Every structure is written in structure tokens, then in C-alpha cells.
């Protein structure tokens, strides 16, 4: 049987946010575009569609309304602090500079012109712990979460004046690239739904197929060596087709891969109640007032773990614990006020743009989310005494690792510290709670020194949490036009890489850490760069 042949000016492999951004830019230049994806049509938009939709930007009207003084120079300073770039990281540094200088014009205004809106409240994650992170709030939540972001861009793409130039093919697995006159000019592969081969021919190919973190075997193989051995059990919070196969194809054609051991994982993953693939995990935004303890019930420290400062540090410390997993111990009052899910699927009021629901959540806590997780999650237990809670933790885990006396002592010490009053509190977690509550965005969703063993806040709750693989910080090396580079630094003719496939730019724009919200922003920036470079040539 002969190949099914497709022809276009540009072939884009991957229909996530970066691929969509590239397609829109190419349509602006009246190019004929073919989008190819291995997934089904209902998953158009990729992982971004399931995200919370936060984007890191500087100098926005939302920041100015909140009197947040920010600048590209300050953002770049914070970026370098968190990234800890090496001397050899020329292109990652160039991309970081490009992002910080252009987040307002090339991300914010571009999205607003395509009917993407943002919540008025700018949020403040990744403040930094031992090295400075975000000096000011920059995390802009898309109204409608990542779902709303993707729906707006898909609508714009399908209603573009040049939309007749766009074709999308689903369930097409790319297995190779080919050249014409010394340049990459197309790809080939299998139509999985039809068990038929295909060949797509054009003038250039853009790789927009995500990272490697959907392949846990590869994540373990490339695990960051200073962290020791990877956890025996990890959950998958990435895309099921982000398996690294296309990285291998690019390397085979002469492209350079860099920093694949740099990965951004989350510390508070639970089993997804409705998994879409094996090992599928759900990423929680952990409560700041919960106690983070290890497999035995000992509080992890000596620096207590508190979210919003340095996600990488949380992951690193948990990986050092027995079993490389953790528990968070809290009560219902804390859970309702502080816990959230990093994604659109469970943050339904935000996703569905229910303003009254969002306001009620901020003022009174998220009771529906708490009820849903308590009813659906296999990783959460409740009790009406500490010893009962410890027993249920052991039953859930199928062992006797949790020491009830130890858990009771840790909770008692924490609660007694709170009981001494503000003047005499001497606990770093409580100091950090006091710190974050100075900012209105955190004060609304952080309890004011809530004890754990408080019968008025019962039931007690324990959440078993695993490291959740999420994002690749390394990838295919590219220049500022998103052209794939060879090991000697020369562009590989006809081949481009964008989004997570390119390490979100340059093969490692984030360095060791991300300031959060720079993932979606980098997808837009790199996708647009590829489209503009091709369209202008």
C-alpha cells in the first residue's frame, strides 16, 4: 500500500500551545500549515489545556492596578538567580533575556488581542528560599484556566482570515524526518487509527511535540545525579505521548539535545481519580498550614517544607526521605481554605468562569473541591483522633511505617507553638505563613495560624503524596528564531523546535528552576518566533 501524501508549506508536529502559537503566526503570514498530532481531536491543545493557566509576565495592567513595581530588568535578575545558569548556557541565557524583555508585548498583548483575559489578582509563587526567586507577584491566571486559554486560541485559529490554509491530522505518529536539497522538508510515520503510513511534504518542519516526562523510564534514566537515585514510585503528570521519541529523531538528523537531566517535577502528586493513562497523577497545590511529614510521620526538616517558595527544593528534600514520598497532615478547615489543584479539571469555578463561585471560594474556602477529593482520592484518609489517623495512614500504605507517637509529638509541638501567640512563635513554617499573609493574594487563602489538632476544624486529614513528573527543562537546542542547532552551533536547515521540545527555548531557558508561569509563556514565545522566522523568510 502506498503512503498517504500531505503537502503544505510548513509541517508542525504537535498541537499543544506551542504548535498552535506557531500555526497562528504562520497563518498571519498566509502560509499553508499542516498540524500533525498523535492524539485525538478532543485533546487539541495538549497539556496546556489541563493546566491552571498561570503565565509569568512583567509590566502588565494587572500588576499596575495592584501597584506592583516590576520591570524586565528585575525579572531577568530573578530569572538568573533561580536558573543558576552555567557558563556554557549561551542560548538559554539569550532566551531568558528575550522572554523578560518581551513578555508584555509578545505574550500579554498578543493574548489579549485574541480574547484571552486574566484574573485581576496577580499571584506570587516561587519566591525563592535560599536563592531569590520572584521578587514580586507575576503569575497571571488565565480567566477560564488553561482550558480557557486554549479554547480562545483554537477559536482564533479556526476563524482566522486564512484558516482555509490550515489542515489538522490526528492519530498520526511521526517516526522520521526526510530531506530535500540538504534541508529537512517533511516527516513520515503511521496513521494509528487506520494502520496506514503517511508522508507530509513541505518547506520546513516545526517540532512542537512536548518533552520527555511522559516516559517515566526515561525520567529515571536521566535523573539529576546530585539527587541520588530516583523515587521507586513516581506519578505521571505529563502528556502520555511526551516520551522522547521525537527528540531521538531530531538527534539522529544532527540536532543537539541539552540539559535533559534538568526536569521540573512537583512534590505533591496523588493518583488521579480518573486516570487517562497508566500512573496518571494529579498535582496538588499544597496547603501552607499543613505539616509535611515523611513515611514514619517525622516532620521533614530542619527547614520545614512550605509551598510557594522553591518547588525544586521541596522535591529534592522529599527524595531524601525514606521511600522518597511524603504525607501532609492537616484538618478540614485548612484543606477547604488552602488546598487547590494545579489544573483546570478540578478548579471548575475558575475553568467555567463562574465569578460568584470564585469569590465564594476566596472568601469561604473551596468546600466542593474538598468534598470531591475526599470522596474520590485513594490517597486521602480522615479521622477524629491523631492515633486513628496514624492507623489509617498505615492501612492505606499496607505497612506499619507511620509511628503514631511520632506524629502526635510533631503535631503537639506545632500546635503548642501557635498557642503561645504571635510574640512567642518560634517556628519557621509559622514565620513563612506570617510572611505570605502580608500579600492580599495569599492572605485570602492562607489560614491565620490554624492548629492541626483542633476539634472545631475536624476531621483530621492525611494526604499521601508522591513526586509527580511534569516538565522537561532541557531539550532540543535552538537559537532565537527557534531554529534547531547542531552540536557545532549551526542551524539545521529546515528544522525548528518550540515549546517543551526545545526546553521551552534554547534547550534550557529555565536552567535549574522555573519562576512558574514561564512554561506557557515560553510556548507562546518560541512558537511565535518560529512562525515569524519562517513567515518572514
N, C-alpha and C positions, 0 to 999 in steps of 0.2 A: 504494500500500500504506500502511495506517495505521501510526502509531507503536506499538511495544510499550510498554505503560504499566506502570510500577512505582510503588508507593505505600509510604511509610514515614514515621515521624516525622522521622527525620534521614537525610540522604544524606551519605555520606563518600566523597570522590573520592580514591582511593589506598589500597592495602592494605599499605603499609610499616609500620614500627614505630609511627610517629605515628598513623596511621589505626587500627591495631589497639588502641593505648592508648586512643584516643578511643572506639572501639567498646565496649571493656570497661567504661569508665566509664559510658557510656550504658546498657549492659545492667544495670549496677548500679542505675541509676535506672529500670529497667523500660521503656526506650524501644524502639520498633521501629526497627531500624537496617538500612540498605541500604549495603553496601560495594560500590563500583564500581571496577574496575581495567581498564586497557588490556591488561595482561599476562595470562599463562595461570596456571592454578591452581597449577602446580608452583613458581611464583615468588612465591607468597603470602609476604609478609614483606619483599619488596623488597631493597634494597641492604644493609640491616642483617643479613640472613641470611648474606651473604657476608663480613661484617666479622669482625675478630678479637674483637669483643665487649667492648672496653675501655670502662669508664664512670668518669668523674671524679666522686668523691663524698668528702665530708668527715665525719669523726667516726664511721666505721664500726667494727664489732668487729674487722675485719681490720687496720685501722690501729692500733687499741689493742693488739692482740696483738703487733704489731711495735714497740710503744712509739713510734709516730709521733704527735707532738703537733700536732694540726690544729684548726682552728675555722672556722666560717662567715666570721668577720671576716678571717682570714688568706687564705682562699680568695678572698674578694671583693677584697682588696688585690692579690693576684696577678692576678686576672682583669682589673682595671682597668689594671694595669701592661702586660699583654700586649695588651689591646684598644686602648689609646690612643684612647679614645672622643673624639668631638668634642663641642662644647658643645650641639649640636642633637640629640644622641643620647639623648633623654629615655627613650623606650620600650626601646631596647637596654639602657640602664643599669638600668631598672626590672626587666627580665627577668633580667639578671645578678644583681641583688640577690635576686630571687625564687629563682633557682637555688641560689645559695650558702646561703641560709637554709633551704632545703627539700630539699637533695639526700639527706639521711639519711632523713627521714620519707616524702617523696613519691616518691623513686626507689628507694633501697635497700630500705626495709622493704616497700614495695609490691611490688617484685620478689621478695623473699624469701617473702612471703606467697603468691606464685604459683609457688613451687618453682624459682626461679632461684637458682643457687648461684654462688659466686665462689671463685677460687683463693686460698689463704692468703697468697700473696706479692703485695703491692701494688707496682706498678711505677711508674717515675719518668721519664716523657718530658717534653719541653718545659720544661726547667729554666730556660730563658732564657739569652741570650747577652749582648747589650748592654743589654737591659732585663730585670728579674726576671720569671721565669715561675713554674712550680710551685715553691714553697719546700720542699715535702715531697712524698713519693710519694702519689699519689691515684688512679692508674689501676688500677681493679679489673677483672681479666679474668674474664669470664663462663666458668664451667666448661661446656665444650661450645662455646665461642666464640659469635659472633653467631648461628650455626646453632642452638645450644642455647637461646639467649635467645628466639629467635623460635619455636622448637618448643614451648617451655614456655608462651608466651603464647597461641599458637594453640590448644594443648590446653586451656588455661583458658577461652579464648573459646568453643570448641566445646562444652565441658562446663559452661558457665555455667548456673546455675539458670534464667536467662531466655534461653537460647540459641535457643529457638523464635522469639524476636523478631528473630533475625539472618538476613539474606539476603546472599549474595555473588554478584556478577555479574562474570565475567571477559570479556576481549577486548571491552570496551565503551570506546570512545573518546569522551570528553566534548568537545563542540565549542561549548557555550554554556550560559549560565545564564538563568533567567527569574524574573520577579517576580509576586507576588500581593499586592495591597493595599500596594504600596510596599516590600515586603521580598523578598529572594531566597528562593525557595521550591522550587527544584528545578533540574535540569540536563537537557540533552538531548545526543544525539550519535548515533554509529554503532556497531552491533554488528559488529565487523570480521570475525568468523568466519561471520556469516550475511548480510553486506551488507544489513543492515536497520537502520532508525532506531529509537531508543528515547527515552522521556521518563520521568524519575524525579521524582515529586512528593512534597514533604514540607513540614515547617515551617521547616527551615533546611538549609544546605549547609556541610560542612566540607571545605576544600581541604587534602588531605594527599598531594599528588602529586609531592613532591620538588622539586629545584632546577632549574638550567639547564645544569649542567656535562656533561650527556649530549649537548649540542649544541655541538660544537667551533667551529662558525662563530660562534655567539652568544658563546662564551667569548672568542674573538678580538675580536669587535666590542666587547665590554665590558671588554677587558683593562685592568688597572690602569695608567693613563697614566704615572706616575712610573717604571714598569719599562721603558718604551720599547715597541718592537714585540714582539708575542707570538712564541714559537718557531715556526719554519716547520713543524716536526713536533712534534705532541703526541699522547699516547695518551689514551684514554678509560677512566677508572676509575670513572665514574659509571653511573647506570642509563640504558639506551638510550632510555627514554621521558621522561627528565628533560630536556625540550627547550625549556621556557619557554612553550609554547603556553598553558597554563592561567594563567600569570602575565599574559599578554596579555588573556585573557578577564576576569580579575579587574580589571585596569586599565580595560578597556572599560566595566565596570559601575560604576566610580567608586572602586575600591580604589587605595591608594597603594603603589608599588614603591620601595624604597630600597636603596642600597648594593650594587647588582648588580655593581659592579666589584670588590667585595671577595670573593675566592674563596680557598679553601684547597686548594692543589694539592700533590702530592708530588714529590719531587726524583728518586726512584729508580724510575721505571717501566720495565718491559720488556714486549715484546709477549707477550700471553697465549698460551701454547702451544695452548690450545683455545678460541679466541675465540667469544664468544656474539653479538657484533655487530662491525661494522667499526671498526677502530682500537682494539679492546679491549686494555687494558693490565693488567698485574699489578703491584701496588705492593710493592716490597721494603722491608724494614726493614734499612737498610744496616749493614754491619759497621763498628764504630768503628775497627778497626785497619787498614782498607784505605786506600790512598791515592786521593783523589778528584782526577782529572786532567781537563783539557779535551780538545778534539778533537785537539790537537797532542801531547798527552802531558805538558803542563806542569801541575804541581800547582796547583790553584785556591787562591788566597790574596789578600792576605798572611795572612789568618786562615784556617787550614786548615778544611775542611768536616768536621764531625763530627756525626753524628745525635744526637738526644735533647736538644738544646738549643733550637733555634728553626727549625722546618721552613720557615717563611716566608723566613728569611734564606738557607737553602740554595737554595730556588727562585730567589730574587732574584739570587743570585750566579751560578748556572748560566745564567740568562737573559742575563747579560752576557758570557758566553763565546762564542768562535767557534762558530757553528752552534746555540748555545743547547741543547746536550746535553753529556753527560759520560761518563767511564769511571771505574769503580772497579777498581783493581789490587790484587790480594791473592793468597793461596795457599789450598790446600785446607784446611789446618788452621784458618785464620781463617774460612773460609766455613762449615765444619762447626760451629765454636763460636759464631759471632756472627750469621750471616745468618738472617733469618726473613722470612716473607711476611705482609703486613698483610691477613689474611683467613682464612676458615675452610677454603677449598678445599685449600690445601697444608699447613696446620698440622693434619694429620689426627689425631695423638695427642691434641691439645687438643680438637679437634672431637668425636672419638669417645669422649672421656672415658676414655682409657687411662692410668691413673695410673702404671703401671710405665713406659710409653713416655715419658711426660712427665718422670719422674725421670731416666731414662736420657739423655734429651735434655739436661737441665740439667747432668748430671754429665759426659757424654762427647761432647756435641755431637749435631747432627742429621744423621747420615750419610745416612739415606733421603731427606731433603729435598735435600741436596746432590747426591746421585746423580740424583734426579728432574729437578732444574733443569739439571744438566749434560747430561742426555740429551734434554731436551725444549725448552730455550730456544734460540732463534735468536740471542740477544743475548750469549751467553757463549762465550768461547774459552779454551782451555788450551794450555800449552806448558811446555817444560823448560829454557827459557832466556829471558832478557829480550828478546833480539833476535828470537827466534822468536815470542814473544808479540806484539811490536810488529808484526811482519809479518802475523800472523793478525788483529790488530785492523784493519789496513788492508785486508786481503782481505775481511773481514766488511763493512766500510763501503764497499767498492768504490772506494777512493781511496788516496792516499799521504799523508794529513794527519798521521798519527802519526809523530813523529820518534823513532826508536829510541834515538839518543844522548841525547835529552832525557829519555825515560822511564828509561833506565839511570841517568842522573845523579840524577834525583829519587829513585829507589829507593835508590841508594847512599847519598845524604845522609841519608835517613830511617833506613836500617839502621845506618849508622855512628853516628848519634845514640844509638840503642838500645845499640850496642856499648860506648859509653862508661860505661854503668852509671847507676844511679839518681841518683847525686850530680851527674853532669855532663850529664844530658839537658837539652837546651835547645830544645824543640820544643813548640809549643802543643798539637798533637794528642796528644802523649805526656803532657803535663800534664793534659789532659782525660781521657785514659784512666786516669791515676792517680786523678783526682777521682772518676770514676764507679765505679771499683773499690772505693771506700770503702763503697759501699752493697751489701749482700749480693745484692740482686736483679740488679745489673749485674755484680758480680764473677763470678757463676756463668756468665755468658755473654759475658764480655769477656776476651780473651787478655791475659796479663801481658807486655806489650811484645814482641810477636812480630815478628821481622824478616820482610820480604816475600821477599827472595831467599835463602831458606833451603831447601836441597835436601831436608832432612828433612821439610819441610812441603809439598813439591811435590805436584801440578803448580802452576805459576803460573796465575793466572786473571785474565781481564779481563771486566768486565760493562759492556756499553754501555747507558746509561740515558737516558731521556727524561723530560721533565716530564709528569706524569700528572694530568689534570684530574679533580677528585674532588667537592668540596663547594662549594655556594654559601653564602657568609656573609651575603649580603643576600637580600632577598625581599619578601614582602607584609607591610606594617606592621600590627602587631596590638597590642592592649592586653593586660593581664594575664589577661583572660578569653578570650584568643585571638580576639577579635572583629576583623574586618578594619576598618581605619580609612581614612577618606577623606583627601584632601590637607589639609583643614582640621581634621583630628584627630577627627572624629566617627565613631562606629561605623556601618558599613554594615549596615542591618538584615537579619538572616537569614544573614549570611555570616561564616564563621570560617576561619582558616588555621592550620595546625600543622606542626611539623617543619621540614624544609628549605624547604618552600614559603614559610614565614614567616620565612626567615632564621634558623630554629630559635628564633624568638621575637622579636617587636618589629621585625622587618625587619632585624636585625643584632645579635643578642645578643653575638656574639664580637668585634665591632669588626674590627681588622686581623688578629688571630691567634686561634687556639684553644689552650686549655690541653690539648687532646686528651682524648677520652672525654666531652667536653661535647656531642658530636653526638647520640649515642644517648640520653644523659641528657635533653637538651633535647627530643628527640622524645617521650619519655615525659611530661615535664613539660607541654609545650604541648598534647599530645593529651588528657591528663587534665584540663587547665584548660578546654578547650573542652567536653569531655563533662560536667564538673561544672557549668559555667556554664549549659549548655542544660538539663541534668537538673534543676537547682535552680530554674529559672525557671517 
